[in-house]
């Protein structure tokens, strides 16, 4: 059974940092491209960052220079380090695992950036 379990969300002040984690099970993690998406209230889900099985990372323009995606294949975990957070980063963040068009999603973790 495939499971992606996100953790690390919470309330943070503007300018603060959070690290999200996504632990995977039931997949050959090393072979999957992994990603983080987010969905703010009333908006569509959008791509935040992806990292391929070969560790090539891409980012949405809105988070470049502030967020870093990385993976630990031994722990079957992908991380999203978020720095210099802004109120507009407030959203539910979802972990995604993709291989050959087969997509898996986590349940999401809420990040709220507010003073």
ABEGO torsion letter per residue (X at the ends): XBBBBBBGBEBBBBGBBBBBBBBBBGBBAAABBBBBBBBBBGBBBBBABBBBAAGBBBBBAAABGABBBBBBAAAGBBBBBBBGBBAAABBBBBBBBBBGGBBBBBAEBBBBBBX
